[in-house]
């Protein structure tokens, strides 16, 4: 089986559609993340807690790696997208983990979301 780090490096960052990424458990503990991606356990946990009702993030936004992002959209127990200017972060909920993918201003949000969801769907189908 591929390591979590390989999924991050190859299936996410390696596609050119995700600038930085990580895979975390539902409590925000990291399984793997790309070099220099400093999302904190409490930050990921705070977003994870909103998957049942993502619109609750509209009031607070989300902080990732110390940067504040504005809530844009969320699909319950599936995906949350937040943005700051032309950059953004996708959170995709699998069964036992959350994939977090950041994109810079050179990548379209939809391209990043699609890439993250593709890996997320694969992991969900694998029971992860």
Helices and strands as residue ranges (DSSP letters): H 4-6, I 7-12, G 13-15, E 20-25, E 30-33, H 41-48, G 51-58, E 62-64, E 67-75, E 79-84, E 87-93, E 97-103, H 109-125
